[in-house]
Amino acid sequence: MKNKGLIITLIIILLIIITGLIVFLYLSLSGKLNFQLGFKNLGTKSSNIIFDNSYELDSIDNLEILSTAGNINFKDSTDGKIRVVVYGQNNDELKVSLEENKLKVDYSEYKNVSIGFNFYINDIIIYIPKDYSKEINIDADYGDIEIIDLENATINIKEDCGNVKLGKVKNTSIENSYGNVEIAEILNKFTIESDCGNIKIDKVQITENSYIKSDYGNVKIKETNDIYIDAKTDLGDVNVNTNNRHSEITLKIEGDCGDIKVGD
């Protein structure tokens, strides 16, 4: 067992190194990496607000966010509106539009990113009512994503490098290349695919078939409703404490390297 754990640890460390190189090459080739010599402003979060505007909830059926570098944080709205606040260096690289009930926040053309010396973090903060019941689509290159309880919403996330943390959601689809995924509760259905990182879900109450694929990392679910858990991993331990093989609803969990645990 000790040898197995050591092998898993070494593989995860190696994958972290490879993933870091891939992210570096991607940013370089895409023109999003701009090296600047010097040691100032290392990992600096921008304190400059370049956009701040509110929208009526009824006018938005789809919210899309594209980001190159920076955290994306959803917070509870206090006035029933959707408010978008963006921190950055240059508002010429930010595009925000509302067309045909789709609110799009595009900060994907941000160029002034440098790894290791002068890395500016441009945060996007969305204040949103908890009863929002439409779609949220997020495509982020680098940065953490954190979303409050939105138990009526459908949330789709593509993340290259960063952690994803969700509260209570109805539906979610997550593709994460490198980083941990943490979810408080899922009410209907979900799909999670992770290349490298742990997946942790406190409570699963699904009513439709769902799926988890983890290449390198552990999968842990504390509590589920009365469903069938079809779990297997190539390298690691599988421990499913509650299972109903006669259920019409299946949660399929596939792992390449890492442990799977369902139930306390």
C-alpha positions in Angstrom: 0.0 0.0 0.0 2.9 2.4 0.8 4.4 1.7 -2.6 1.1 2.3 -4.3 0.7 5.6 -2.5 4.3 6.6 -3.5 3.6 5.8 -7.1 0.4 7.9 -7.1 2.3 10.8 -5.5 5.1 10.7 -8.0 2.8 10.5 -10.9 0.8 13.5 -9.7 4.0 15.5 -9.2 5.2 14.7 -12.6 1.8 15.6 -14.1 1.8 18.9 -12.3 5.2 19.7 -13.9 4.0 18.7 -17.3 0.8 20.7 -17.0 2.7 23.8 -15.9 4.9 23.5 -19.0 1.8 23.0 -21.2 0.2 26.2 -19.7 3.4 28.1 -20.3 3.7 27.0 -23.9 0.0 27.7 -24.5 0.3 31.3 -23.3 3.5 31.8 -25.2 2.2 30.5 -28.5 -1.1 32.3 -28.2 0.5 35.7 -27.6 -1.0 35.9 -24.1 2.5 35.8 -22.5 4.5 38.9 -22.3 7.8 38.6 -20.3 9.0 41.7 -18.6 12.3 41.6 -16.8 12.4 42.8 -13.2 10.9 41.6 -10.0 8.2 44.2 -9.2 4.5 43.5 -9.0 4.9 39.7 -8.6 1.5 38.2 -8.6 -0.2 41.6 -8.3 -3.9 41.8 -8.1 -5.2 44.8 -10.0 -7.0 47.3 -7.7 -8.2 49.3 -10.7 -11.9 49.0 -11.5 -12.3 49.2 -15.3 -16.0 48.2 -15.5 -19.0 48.4 -13.1 -22.5 48.1 -14.4 -25.9 46.5 -13.3 -28.5 44.7 -15.4 -32.1 43.7 -14.7 -32.5 40.0 -14.0 -35.3 39.5 -16.4 -33.2 40.8 -19.3 -30.7 37.9 -19.1 -31.2 34.3 -20.1 -27.6 33.4 -20.5 -24.4 34.7 -18.8 -21.1 34.0 -20.5 -17.6 34.8 -19.1 -14.3 34.5 -20.9 -11.1 35.2 -19.0 -7.4 34.8 -19.6 -5.9 35.5 -16.2 -7.8 36.2 -13.0 -10.3 34.9 -10.5 -14.0 34.8 -11.2 -16.2 35.2 -8.2 -20.0 35.1 -7.9 -21.5 36.8 -4.9 -25.0 37.4 -3.7 -26.8 40.4 -5.1 -28.4 42.7 -2.6 -30.7 44.6 -5.0 -32.1 41.8 -7.2 -30.0 42.8 -10.2 -26.9 41.3 -11.9 -23.9 43.5 -11.4 -20.6 43.0 -13.2 -17.4 44.5 -11.7 -14.1 44.0 -13.5 -10.6 44.8 -12.1 -7.9 45.2 -14.7 -5.2 47.4 -16.3 -6.7 48.3 -19.6 -10.4 48.5 -20.4 -9.7 48.5 -24.1 -9.1 44.7 -23.8 -12.4 44.1 -22.1 -15.7 43.6 -24.0 -19.0 43.5 -22.3 -22.2 43.2 -24.3 -25.9 42.4 -23.8 -27.5 41.1 -27.0 -30.6 38.9 -27.3 -30.8 38.4 -23.6 -27.2 37.1 -23.5 -24.8 39.0 -21.2 -21.2 38.4 -22.3 -18.1 39.4 -20.3 -15.0 38.9 -22.5 -11.6 39.5 -21.0 -9.9 36.7 -23.1 -7.8 39.1 -25.2 -5.8 40.3 -22.2 -2.1 40.3 -23.4 -0.1 41.8 -20.5 0.5 38.5 -18.7 3.9 37.4 -17.6 4.8 34.3 -15.7 7.3 34.6 -12.8 8.0 38.3 -12.9 5.1 40.6 -13.5 1.9 38.6 -13.4 -1.2 40.9 -13.1 -4.4 39.2 -11.9 -7.6 40.8 -13.3 -10.6 39.7 -11.2 -14.2 39.5 -12.4 -16.9 39.7 -9.8 -20.5 38.9 -10.6 -23.2 39.9 -8.0 -26.2 37.7 -8.9 -29.5 36.9 -7.2 -29.7 33.4 -5.7 -32.9 32.7 -7.6 -31.2 33.0 -11.0 -32.4 30.0 -13.0 -30.7 30.4 -16.4 -27.4 29.3 -17.9 -23.9 30.4 -16.8 -21.0 29.5 -19.1 -17.4 30.2 -18.1 -14.2 29.6 -20.1 -11.1 30.5 -18.1 -7.4 30.0 -18.8 -5.9 30.8 -15.4 -7.5 31.7 -12.1 -9.9 30.3 -9.5 -13.7 30.2 -9.9 -16.0 30.4 -7.0 -19.8 30.5 -7.2 -22.4 30.9 -4.4 -25.5 28.7 -4.0 -27.5 28.9 -7.3 -29.8 25.9 -6.9 -31.9 26.8 -10.0 -29.1 27.4 -12.4 -27.2 25.4 -15.0 -23.4 26.1 -14.8 -21.0 25.0 -17.5 -17.2 25.6 -16.8 -14.1 25.0 -18.8 -10.9 25.7 -16.8 -7.3 25.3 -17.9 -5.6 26.0 -14.6 -7.3 26.9 -11.3 -9.6 25.6 -8.6 -13.4 25.4 -9.0 -15.6 25.8 -6.0 -19.4 25.8 -6.3 -22.2 26.0 -3.7 -25.6 24.3 -4.3 -26.4 23.9 -8.0 -29.1 22.3 -10.1 -27.0 21.2 -13.1 -23.3 21.5 -13.8 -20.7 20.5 -16.4 -17.1 21.0 -15.5 -13.9 20.4 -17.6 -10.8 21.2 -15.5 -7.3 20.6 -16.8 -5.4 21.3 -13.6 -6.9 22.2 -10.2 -9.3 20.9 -7.6 -13.1 20.8 -7.9 -15.3 21.3 -4.8 -19.1 21.3 -4.8 -21.5 21.6 -1.9 -24.5 20.0 -3.4 -25.9 18.9 -6.8 -29.6 18.6 -7.3 -30.3 17.2 -10.7 -27.4 16.1 -12.9 -23.7 16.7 -13.6 -20.6 15.8 -15.6 -17.1 16.4 -14.2 -13.9 15.7 -16.2 -10.6 16.5 -14.5 -7.1 15.9 -15.8 -5.2 16.6 -12.6 -6.8 17.5 -9.2 -9.1 16.2 -6.5 -12.8 16.2 -6.8 -14.9 16.6 -3.6 -18.7 16.8 -3.4 -20.5 17.1 -0.1 -24.0 15.9 -1.3 -25.4 14.4 -4.4 -29.2 14.4 -4.9 -29.4 13.7 -8.6 -32.5 12.7 -10.6 -30.6 12.0 -13.9 -27.6 9.9 -14.8 -24.3 11.6 -14.1 -20.6 11.1 -14.7 -17.2 11.7 -13.2 -13.8 11.2 -15.0 -10.6 11.8 -13.1 -7.2 11.1 -14.7 -5.0 12.0 -11.7 -6.6 12.8 -8.3 -8.9 11.5 -5.7 -12.7 11.5 -5.9 -14.7 11.9 -2.6 -18.5 12.1 -2.2 -19.8 12.4 1.3 -23.5 11.7 0.7 -25.7 10.5 -2.1 -29.4 9.8 -2.6 -30.6 6.2 -3.4 -28.7 5.6 -6.7 -26.4 3.1 -8.3 -22.7 4.0 -8.1 -20.6 2.4 -10.9 -17.0 3.2 -9.8 -13.6 1.9 -10.9 -10.1 3.2 -10.9 -6.9 1.8 -12.6 -4.6 2.7 -9.8 -6.1 3.4 -6.4 -8.7 2.1 -3.9 -12.5 2.1 -4.4 -14.7 2.4 -1.4 -18.5 2.8 -1.9 -20.4 2.6 1.3 -23.9 3.0 0.0 -25.2 1.6 -3.3 -28.4 0.5 -5.0 -27.9 -1.7 -8.0 -31.7 -1.6 -8.8 -31.8 2.1 -9.1 -32.7 3.6 -12.5 -30.3 6.4 -11.9 -26.5 5.8 -12.2 -23.5 7.8 -11.2 -20.5 6.5 -13.1 -17.1 7.3 -11.7 -13.9 6.5 -13.7 -10.4 7.1 -12.4 -6.9 6.5 -13.9 -4.8 7.2 -10.8 -6.4 8.0 -7.4 -8.8 6.8 -4.8 -12.6 6.8 -5.0 -14.7 7.1 -1.9 -18.5 7.5 -1.7 -20.2 7.8 1.7 -18.7 8.5 5.1 
